[in-house]
Amino acid sequence: MEKIKITLPDGAVREYDKGVSVLDITKDISEGLARVALGAVVNNETKGMQETINEDSTFRVVKFEDKEGKAIFWHTSAHIMALAVQNLFPGVKFAIGPAIDSGFYYDFDTEHRFTPEDLEKIENEMARIVKEGHILERFVMDRNEALEYFKEKGEAYKVDLIEHFPEDEEISFYTLGEFTDLCAGPHLYDTKKVKAIKLLSIAGAYWRGDEKNKMLQRIYGTTFEKKKDLEEHLNRLEEAKKRDHRKLGRELDLFSIHEEGPGFPFFHPKGMVIRNILENFWRDEHTKRGYGEIKTPIILNEGLWHQSGHWDHYKENMYFTEIDKEDYAIKPMNCPGSILTYKSKMYSYRDLPLRLGELGLVHRHELSGALHGLMRVRSFVQDDAHLYTLPSQIKDELINIIDLADYMYNIFGFKYHIELSTRPENSMGSEEQWEIATNGLIEALKERDIEYIVNEGDGAFYGPKIDFQLEDAIGRTWQCGTIQLDFQMPERFDLTYVDKDNEKKRPVMIHRTIYGSMERFMGILIEHYAGKFPVWLAPVQATILPISDKFNDYAYEVKKSMENKGIRVEIDDRSEKIGYKIREAQLQQIPYMLVVGEKEVEEQLVSVRKRDEGDKGQIKVEEFISQVVEEVKEKK
């Protein structure tokens, strides 16, 4: 029998008979190596465990620690939950049940209103199903068979999904026990690996996120291989609840959102202090690096968006209006405005790179069910910059952007990793242009010796990109900054510069953000710091607490001295006990509390209490002011 060589995940190479099945190879892999996922094997192409291998190959296996491994684990868990619900609540109709960042959910249509007690019953039924050791079996049908199958079962949501599939799409199913679901997979081969189960909450969700459709019941859950890991995860969730920016934004009087403007945040004075500091920091750092700041209109003629390609790729997310009987669009992105600014004059090769930054207000239509505090809104300011460069300048400019992002993220205490996203199916431009652009990003990352993760097919429609995934204080990741290399827009808008040979040439365009969205970045910061902003960012940096009314005059003298040095300071001169005033200041997360009484007045002192550190002793007013000014300057 002819032999083939298979490289296993640990690097070992083994020989098998030609025509060996994937299932046979999985039996040969030790438990310690990995968990086998149905379909997640052999060159990313194998569709089932019975697929045979007829040539040398690398056997790809996923682990729970991997992003893909978690998605497979949690998607399988959603199927297990669906089977449990089917067993316990006959007549329920099934919508969708995907894996999400920290677990999974499933949407159900049933007259029964799920309760917390039901979640416990479903958990127990899931544990029983797992113990039985079911194997998920995959099969396919043609379009008409699949439609007929779900129509007979009365599964209207599955029928709706299939009807929206492309005509040539392969329609696959997975069966787990008595539950069969429309699903592309892949899944765990061995469901017994799902050891620790916790259903977390019940929420309402409109079908397809559209409030015009029926409200379904969504059950969120998570699962792990070990109970210890589940307990750690639940502890993180509790910590995340305490840090919820919506709760802290209300308590600290930073922002609010009202029914009169869903998805349109209202920033209060204290929130504007933080926002203005962030914007000024952005301006200062960009000015140092040769950026010019521009401001472009938020409403532009509809024809512009056809020319840019946004109409074909983005119109569902745009808002429209009419002016003088002509159609206009409210901008969802800043790049066309920047392009028009570039086109307002002719540039020489000596003028490039041209770096244009904009804190630009954009509007994007988000479904009401997707709105979430500052994290998902309908209007936000994007800290865009667009760079127009010579081809020979691309690598240096990309490196400069990476260095700027690294500097700014370090100021806020964020660790990060980088992901490279390649050409999506719905894209503009030639293969050659995309290859040049993608290689340009890769070369810049290699120059800085930065490791990165590849997201195949996740680029922008006009070019590949690298994203900065920030890790916050409790280990969650957030996508913020992005760098996109674009050969398409300069071509569509006929952008040119005069080269040294006196010929007109096409510049290369780089799109990039650091914060991403100002609103979202503020939400991330609120949760990252749990509302305890460092002194340089704190809306109120110090509060002066007179022990009694007779020390109020001295308190106001101290306040004036501090304000003269740019320190944001308040006085709590209410006729309350000092302990009450201190507790109130602590609830407001004010970094410094300055208690003043008789001794402080006599010796021109303040008694300093620091947030989370308590009493720091007495200090001369001038010395305290100098310390705070230095702390702000250093952005500690």
N, C-alpha and C positions, 0 to 999 in steps of 0.2 A: 504493500500500500504506500502510495506517495505521501511524503510528509510535508507539513508546513510549520513555520516557526511563529509563535505568538509571544509577544513581549507583554508581560504582566505589569500591573501598576507598581510593583516594588522594583522593577527593572530586570527581573529575572526573565530569561528566555527559555521557553519550553517547546518541545516538539509534539505535534498531534497529527493524527491521520487526517489527510485532506477530506473535507466534508464534515468535520466535527461540528456539532451544534453548539450554539452559545450556551445552552443549558448545561451541556456536559462540561464546558470550561468553567462555568460558575461553580459547579460542584467541586472542582479541583482547586479553587482558591480558598486559602485559609480564612477563618473567621476574622482574624486580626487585620487582614489587609483592607477590607472594605465591605460595603453593603452593595449588593448587586441591584441595579435598577432595570426594570423591564424596558428595553428599548434604548437605554443609555449606554450603549456598548459599540465596539467595533466601528471605528471611523465615522462615528456620529450618524450612521445610516441604517443600522439594523432595526427592524421594526418589531421583532418578536424573539422570544427565547429559543424558538425552534429554528431560527435562521442558521444556515450552515456557512462555514468559512472555508473558502477554497484557495486562499492565497495568504502569504505572510502578512501579519497584521499586528497593530498595537491594540491591545485589549484595554478599553477605557472603562474605568469603574469610578463611581462617585462615592464620596464619603459625606456623612452628615455635616462635618465641619465646613464643607464647600458650599458656596452659594447655591449651586445646582442641586447638590445633595439635599439641602434643606427644602428646596422647592419641591423635589420629588417626594420626600418624606411627608411634608405637610399636605401636598395634593392627594397623596394616598390616604392620609388621615381624614380629609374632607369626604372621600368616598366611604370610609368606615363610618363616619358620623351620619352620612346620608342613609346607609343601610340601617343603622340603629334607629333613626327617626322613622324610616319606613316600617320597621318592626313594631315600634311603639305607638305610632300614630297612623293607622291605615287611612288611605285616601289623600294623604299629603301629595302635593304636586311639587316637582323639583325644577329650579331655575338654574343657577350656576354655583359652582363651589371651587374657587381657585385657591392656590397658595398665595399668601401675601408676605410682607416683610418679616413678620414675627409669628406666623402661624397660618391659619386658613379660616375661611368662612363658607357657609352654604346658605343660599336664599331659598326659602320655602313658602309655598302658597297653601295655607290651611285655615279653616275656620277656627281651629283651636288656637288660643292665645298662649304662647309659650311663657313659662314662669321660671324663676330660679330653681324651684323644686324639679321642674322638668329637666333642667340642665344636668342635675345630679343623676336622674334616671337614665338620661342619654349617655352620660359618662360611663355608668355601670354597664349599660348594654354594649358600648364600644369595647370595654375591657373584655366582656364575654366573647364578642366577635373576634377580637385579636387572639384570645386564648384558643379559639377553634382552629386558627392557623390557615385561613383562606388564602388562596392564590388568585391574583387578578388575572383574568383571561381576556386576551384581546382578539377582536374580530372586526371585519369591515363589511359594509353594505354599499350598494350603489345608492344614489340620491333618492330615487323613487321608493326603494325598499325601506330606507331609513325613515322617510316621511310617513310611509304607511305604518311602520312599526310603532312610532310614537303617537300617531293619530289614534291607533287602536287602543293605546294605553292612556289616552286622554292627556298626554304631556304637551300642553300647548306651548310652553316655553322652549322645549327642545325643538318642536316643529318650527317655531319662529327663528331659532338659531340656524337650523339647517337651511331654511329658505333664504337666509342672508349669506350663506356660504357661496364662494365662487362655484360656477357650474362644474369645473373639473376637479374640485377638492375631494381628496380621499376622505371618506367619512368612517371614522373608527369608533369602536365601542369597547368598554371594559366592563366585565362582569365580576362582581364580588358577592359571593353567596347568592341571595335572591335579588340583588340590586344590579341593574344594568344601566350604565350611564353613557351618554354621548361624550367622548373624551379623546383628545389627541395623545395623552400620556406624556412622558413615561411614568411608571409607578414602581414602587417597591415590589420585588419578587416575593419577599418574605414579610408578611404583615405582622408577624410576631415581634418584629423589631420595635414596634410602637409600644413602649413599656409604660410611659407616663403620660396621662391624659388630663387636660383641664379645659373645660368649656368656660369661657370668660364672660360673655355678655350677650344680650339680645338687643337688636336694633331694628328699626324700620328701614326699608330700602326700596325705592321705586324700581320697577323692572326697567332695565337699560338706563337707570339714572334719570329718567324723565318723569317729572311730577304729573304728567298727563296720564301715565300708566298706573297700573295697580300697585299699591303698597304691599310689599312682601315682608316676611319676617326673616331677619338675618341672624344666624348664630355664629359667633366668633369663638374660635378655640385655638389651642396650641398643643403640641405633643413633643415628647423627647424620648431619647433612648434610655435615659436614666432619671430616676426620681430626683436625684440631687440637682441635675441640670434644670429640671422643671422648677424646683424650689428657688434656684438662683434667678431664673427668668421671672418668676412671679414677684420676687423681691424688687427686681429692676422695674417691673410694671408699676409697683406701688410707689417707687421713687419717681417714676415718670409722672404719675398722677399728681404728686406734690409739686412737680416742676411745670405742670401744664401752663403754657403761656397765656391761655385764655383766663384761667383762674388768677394767675399772678398779675396779668395785665389789669384786671378789675381791681384786685386788692391794692396794687401799687399806683392805681390811677394813671395808667399809661395810655390806654386806648379803649375804644368800645366799638361794637358793631350793632347796628339798629335795623329793625324790620323794614324801615323806609329805604334802606340801601343795603340789601344782602350782598355780601362779598365786597363791600366798599368800606374800608376801615376809617374810623374817626380817631385821629391822634390828639391826645390831651396835652396840656403844657409839659408835664413831666416826660411823656413819651417823645415830644418834639425835642426836648433837650438831648435825649439819646440819639435821636435821628439826625439832628444837626451836627452833633459831634462826629457821628459816623461819616456823614457827608463831607465835613471839613477835613477829617483824616484822609478820606479818599482824594479830595482835591489837592491837599498838600503833597501827598505821595506821588500823584500823577504829575503835578507841576514840576516836581524834582526830576521826573523822568521824561520831560519833553512833550507832554500831552497838552493840547489845546482843548478847552472846554467849549462845547456848542450847545445850542438849544433849538430843537426843531418842533414844528407844530404837531398837535395830536390828531388833527383831522386833515386828510389829504385825499386828492381825487382818486376815485375807484380805479381809474386806468393805471395808476402807478402800481397798484397791487397786482394787477394782471401782468404788468411788465416784470415785476420782481419775482413772480411765481408764487407769491403767498396766496393768491386767489385760488389757484388749483390745489394747493397743499394745505390751506389753513382757513378757508372761508367759513367753515362751520364754527370757528372760534372767534369770528370777528363781529363787530357791531357796525351798523351802517346808518347813514343819514342823507338828507338831500339839501343842497344849497343852490339857490337860483336855478332850480329844475335840473341840476346835475347831481349825479350820484357820487357820494363821498364815503370814505371808511375811516373809522377811528382806529388809529394805528395799534396793531398787536405787537409790533416790533419796531425798533428804532433805525434799523439799517437803511431802509430806503431814504429816510430823511438825511442821514449822514452822506449817502451817495449823492443826493442833490446838492448838498453843501460842497462836496468835492468837485462836482461838475460846474460850479459857479465860476471857476477860473481854470486856466491852463497851467499845468505844472511841468517843471523840468525834472530830469533824473536827479538833479542836485537837491530838489525840494523833498525827496523821499528818503526815508520813510516819513509819511505824514501820519501823526497819531491824533485822532479826534475822539475825545471822551464826552459822554453825555449821561447825565442823570435824567433819563427820559421816562415820562409817564406813559404807560401802555395799558390797554384794556383788552382782556380776553374773556370770552364767554365760557364760564365753567358751569356745569350742571349744579343745581342747588344742593343735591346730595353729596357733591364732592367738596363743597366749601368747608373750610376748617380754620377758624381764627385768622391769624396772619399767614398761616402756612399755605393756604389755597384761597386766593381772592380773585376778584374780577378786575380790579385796577391796582397797579403797583408800579413802582419806579425801578427800572432796571439800570444798573450801573454799567452801561455799555461803553465800549470803546471800539472804534473801527480803525484799523491801521492799513494804509495803502503803501505797499512796498515794492521794491524791485525784486525779481526772483532771487537775486544773489543775497538779499537781506533777510529772507524768510527765517532761516535757522537762528540768526542772532536775535531777531525780534521775538521769536517764540521763546527763546531762552530768557530774554528780559522779562517777558510776561510771567513765565514760571517763577522766576526769582522774586518778582513783585508779589505774586500770590503767596509764595512761601513766607515772605516777610510779614505780610498783613495777617495771615492766618496764625502765625506764631505769636503776634501781639495779643491775640484773643485766647491763646492757649489751646488751639486746635491742633491735633494730629490729623493727618489725612493720607489717603492713597489716591492714585490716579487711575482712571479707566479710559481706554482708547476705543471709540466707537467708529465702526467702518460703514461702508456704503449701504443704505437701506434700499429696499425694492422700489419704493416710490421716490426716485431721485432724479436730478438733472445732471447733464454733462456726460462726457465720454469716459471710458474705462481708463484711458491714459491720464486724463486730468485727475481722476480720483486716485490713481496709483501715485502720481507725483505728490498730491496733497497729503495722502496718508503717510508716505515715506518721509515727507517733511516733518510731520509731527513725531514720527518714530525717531528720526535723527536728533531732534531737539531733546527728547527724553533720554536718549542714549548719551548725548553730550553731557547731560547733568547726572548720568548714572542713576536714573530713576526707574524703579520697577513699575510695571503697569499691568492692568488686567484688560484683555480684549473683549469688547462687546460687539460681536458680529452683527452687522446690519442695523445698528442703533444710531447711526450718524444723522445729522441734519439733512434735509433734502438737497441742500446745495453744497455740502462738503463734510468731510470727516471731522471729528472733534475729540478733544480730551477733556474729561470732567474731573473736578476735584471733589472727592468724597470726604467730607469732614467728619471726624469722630468727636462726639461731645463728652462731657464729664462722666456720663454713665454708659458710655460705649456704643451709643446709637450713631448711625452714619447719616449724613445729609449731603445731597448733591447741591453744591453752591456754584463755584466758579466753573467757567467753561472757556475753551479756546477752539475756534473753528476756522479752518483754512478754506478759502472760497475762491474758485476760479470762475464761478458761474455768474455772479452779480456783475463783476466788471465787464463781462461779455454782453450780458443782457442790457446794460445801461451804456455800453460803448465808452467805458472809462479809459482814458489814455494819459500818457505823459510823453514829453519829448525826450528821447534818449540822446546820448552823446554823439550819435551819428546823424542827429537832426531828424530822425524818423519817429513817428508816433508808435508807441508800444503800449501794451496792456499791463496795468499794475496788478499785483496779487492783493486780495483783500483778506484781512484777518479780523474776525469777530471775536470779542472776548468780554467776559464779565469776571469780577472778583467776588463781590457779595452775591451776585445773581439778582435776586429781588431784594430791595431794601426792606420791604415788609417781612418777607420770609426770613431774612437774615436776622432781623430784630427778634422775631419769634424764636428762632434757634438760640440766639444769645440769651433771651430771658430764661429758657429752659436749661441751657448750658450752665449759666451762673445761678440757677434757681432763684432768680430775682436779686441775688447779692452781687450787684455790679461792682467791678473794681472802681477805685476812687475816681479815675479819669473819666469813666462813663456814667457814674451815679448821678441821677437827676438832682438829688440833694446830697452834697458831700459831707456836710456836718450840720448838726442841730445843737443849738445852745439852750441849756436847761437851767434857768434860775431856780434856786432852792425856794425862794419866796419873792413876792412882788418888789421888795425893797432892793433887790439886786438886778431889776430889769434894766435900769439905766446903763449899768456896766455891761450887761449882755448886749445891748444895742451898740455900745462903743466897740466891743469885740467884733460884732457882726459887720460894722462898717469897715473896720481894719481888714477883715477877711475878704469882703466884697471888693475892696480896692485892689486886692491881689488876684481877683478873678475867681475866688472860691465861691461855690454855690452853697449858701448857708441859710438856715431858718432859725427862728426862735420859738420855743414853746413857752409862752409867758402866761399860760392858763394857771389859775389858782388851784392846782392839783398837787398831790404829793409827788416827790421826786421819783419814787419807785414806779409810779404810774406813767410818768413822762418817759422814763427809760424804756419801759415795756412797749409803749406806743412807738417810740423811735425804732426799737428792734423789729417790731412788726412791719415797719416801713423799710426795713433793710438799709437804714442810713449808716454809712461806714463809721462815722465818728459822732459821739455824743460828748458834749462839753458841759460839764456841771460847774456852775459858778455860785459861790456863796461868799461869806464874809472874808475868809482867808484869801480867796482868789481876788477879791476886790482890792484888799490891802496890798497884795504883793504882785498885782498885774499878772495873774496866773489863770490857767484853766485846768480843771481836773478832767483828764481824758479817759473815756471809755471807748474801746474799739469793738466793732461788731464781731461777734464770735470769740473775742479774746478777753473781754471784760475790762476791769480797771487797769489802766496803764500809768497811773500816777499823775502828779501835777507837773506842769511845764509852763514856761513863759509864753505869752501869747505870740510874740514875734517868732520864737523858735518853732512853735506848732505850725504857724503859717508857712514858714520856710520848708518844713517837712512835707506838708501837703502839696505845696507848689512843686517840689522836687518829685514827689510821687506821681503827680499828674504829668509832669514833663517826661518822665521815664516810662509812663504808661504801664506801671507795675501791676 
